[in-house]
C-alpha cells in the first residue's frame, strides 16, 4: 500500500508542489518510524548491534 501511495504521489501530485511536499513529509515520517521500530526490535532481540549515528547533544550543566 505504501508503495502504491508513493507511485501515485510521483505520478499525480507533481503539478501541485505544495501538496506533494506535505504528502512526501508524511510518507517519510512513516518510513522513518517503521524503520526505527524494525531496527529497535532487532537490537532488543540481540540480532543487531546498533548505535545512534546522531546521538543527542550533551546536556550542559546549570551554572
GROMACS elastic network, one bead per residue, 0.5 to 0.9 nm:
[ bonds ]
;  ai    aj funct       b0    kb
    1     4     6  0.50682   500
    1     5     6  0.63109   500
    1     6     6  0.87761   500
    2     5     6  0.50303   500
    2     6     6  0.62682   500
    2     7     6  0.85989   500
    2    27     6  0.79341   500
    3     6     6  0.51469   500
    3     7     6  0.61408   500
    3     8     6  0.85676   500
    4     7     6  0.50556   500
    4     8     6  0.60732   500
    4     9     6  0.85247   500
    5     8     6  0.50688   500
    5     9     6  0.60674   500
    5    10     6  0.86469   500
    5    27     6  0.85355   500
    6     9     6  0.50371   500
    6    10     6  0.62324   500
    6    11     6  0.86013   500
    6    24     6  0.81413   500
    6    27     6  0.77937   500
    7    10     6  0.52879   500
    7    11     6  0.61793   500
    7    12     6  0.84914   500
    8    11     6  0.51266   500
    8    12     6  0.57212   500
    8    13     6  0.75664   500
    9    12     6  0.54187   500
    9    13     6  0.51077   500
    9    14     6  0.73645   500
    9    20     6  0.67001   500
    9    23     6  0.77838   500
    9    24     6  0.79768   500
   10    13     6  0.60524   500
   10    14     6  0.61988   500
   10    20     6  0.81614   500
   11    14     6  0.67110   500
   12    15     6  0.71495   500
   12    16     6  0.83727   500
   12    20     6  0.88929   500
   13    16     6  0.51777   500
   13    17     6  0.69008   500
   13    19     6  0.70125   500
   13    20     6  0.53402   500
   14    17     6  0.58994   500
   14    19     6  0.88127   500
   14    20     6  0.65569   500
   15    20     6  0.83729   500
   16    19     6  0.55390   500
   16    20     6  0.60099   500
   16    21     6  0.86620   500
   17    21     6  0.60218   500
   17    22     6  0.86711   500
   18    21     6  0.52604   500
   18    22     6  0.64297   500
   18    23     6  0.87581   500
   19    22     6  0.53137   500
   19    23     6  0.62528   500
   19    24     6  0.85098   500
   20    23     6  0.52276   500
   20    24     6  0.59502   500
   20    25     6  0.86167   500
   21    25     6  0.61790   500
   21    26     6  0.86606   500
   22    25     6  0.52337   500
   22    26     6  0.64247   500
   22    27     6  0.88597   500
   23    26     6  0.50451   500
   23    27     6  0.62429   500
   23    28     6  0.86056   500
   24    27     6  0.51607   500
   24    28     6  0.61195   500
   24    29     6  0.85563   500
   25    28     6  0.51162   500
   25    29     6  0.61277   500
   25    30     6  0.87480   500
   26    29     6  0.51239   500
   26    30     6  0.64378   500
   26    31     6  0.87744   500
   27    30     6  0.51780   500
   27    31     6  0.62510   500
   27    32     6  0.86566   500
   28    32     6  0.60316   500
   28    33     6  0.84516   500
   29    32     6  0.52033   500
   29    33     6  0.60911   500
   29    34     6  0.86044   500
   30    33     6  0.51316   500
   30    34     6  0.60987   500
   30    35     6  0.84110   500
   31    34     6  0.52712   500
   31    35     6  0.59508   500
   31    36     6  0.84300   500
   32    35     6  0.50682   500
   32    36     6  0.59910   500
   32    37     6  0.85466   500
   33    36     6  0.50983   500
   33    37     6  0.61794   500
   33    38     6  0.86575   500
   34    37     6  0.50191   500
   34    38     6  0.61507   500
   34    39     6  0.86445   500
   35    38     6  0.51085   500
   35    39     6  0.61785   500
   35    40     6  0.84462   500
   36    39     6  0.52232   500
   36    40     6  0.59357   500
   36    41     6  0.84669   500
   37    40     6  0.50950   500
   37    41     6  0.61013   500
   37    42     6  0.86837   500
   38    41     6  0.51660   500
   38    42     6  0.63352   500
   38    43     6  0.86908   500
   39    42     6  0.50775   500
   39    43     6  0.61410   500
   39    44     6  0.85713   500
   39    48     6  0.77480   500
   39    50     6  0.78200   500
   40    43     6  0.50218   500
   40    44     6  0.60309   500
   40    45     6  0.85285   500
   40    48     6  0.87996   500
   40    50     6  0.82855   500
   41    44     6  0.50692   500
   41    45     6  0.61218   500
   41    46     6  0.85976   500
   41    47     6  0.85631   500
   41    48     6  0.89293   500
   42    45     6  0.51886   500
   42    46     6  0.62976   500
   42    47     6  0.50856   500
   42    48     6  0.54708   500
   42    49     6  0.84114   500
   42    50     6  0.87995   500
   43    46     6  0.50810   500
   43    47     6  0.57849   500
   43    49     6  0.60307   500
   43    50     6  0.63308   500
   44    47     6  0.75716   500
   44    48     6  0.81283   500
   45    48     6  0.77619   500
   46    49     6  0.71542   500
   50    53     6  0.88168   500
   51    54     6  0.87610   500
   51    55     6  0.84588   500
   52    55     6  0.54291   500
   52    56     6  0.88561   500
   54    57     6  0.86282   500
   55    58     6  0.86241   500
   56    59     6  0.85735   500
   57    60     6  0.89627   500
   60    63     6  0.88273   500
